[in-house]
């Protein structure tokens, strides 16, 4: 009995001291400063690339089809991206209006794009023979893009990584797990993961973002203790003090354990909060339903949907990380290329409503079928017209607040007038103003009205 009590007390004690552990000290203001470039830039490219790109049917193909290592080996053996030209990728990202990019240095399959002293399962040992991460970093930096590494905490290749419920060899009974994990030592994997993260945090110069993926606590799951998350993040912050880190290492309650939250394939209904406080966030999204190259996947979002994802994120104070899954030959496939081009066409003329913009102050109410963003530095309000209205366009509560109104894409004045016709006049409230829009929708997917406020 005494022994049980002691164990309980000890566990409780170690848990509380653990959860109160700090990774580093920083004021809210300092954090805001550290994240300033990222909150300003708003739009980044996610890149999922690995040997799964050869299967061409999802980066989870190993798990989805429960493929054993021996059979999965063919993707490694045939990996040779002869058309890989990261400068081309970087130029595409830049032309789309993206300002940073995050690439899978290692995904769940365990294969590393980088040269590592701790594994043979790496790009340098494939027919391609070179450190892909190095080439990628150099090309993206040269185009002035900030760089980020995705590193999978999960590893479906490492022999010491214990089988869990998301592993390709996942089991259905406790007994089976026990049997499968006999002889596997997570401690060895934990060290391996830390060693590899140290490599990518030291061998590639300044790294702007680290994207760790992911924790799934609970039965046959994995959490901060499995990864050694606290020690891992301490090391990362020491090696790269300016770095921005996502929130998937299971350290939500540890100060310094994360910088932003990551709603995945999900449109938030409002600015996400933690402990009642609005937090930095970035939604990650695919063009179609897979992160890795998926030849036969057909659910591609159209240009308007993609633009709405971007605008709506900014309108709620967040970022968009939009994913491409390059092919096994190292090219961005034609559908993604087209989508990026179209976004770039819009961004060329409208990025002022995105960069440096955020959620509009509450006093401004978005008109029907529109999304608002606001730049607090310039005091300009942006109305994105998702469904182009007919001439009369009412702005509620803006009377006396607008100095000048124009379309953003061509800086053509929009007149503030009395509404056309009797019906329009009827509808205009006390504090409202009416804009007189041209009948013909401008040749822009989503036209933007720029309001220069007093
Ligand atoms: C998930 C998936 C993964 C993808 C990631 C992107 O965690 O496991 O395949 O890389 O989300 O957010």
Boltz pocket constraint, residues with backbone or C-beta under 6 A from the ligand:
constraints:
  - pocket:
      binder: B
      contacts: [[A, 48], [A, 59], [A, 60], [A, 213], [A, 214], [A, 264], [A, 284], [A, 291]]
      max_distance: 6.0
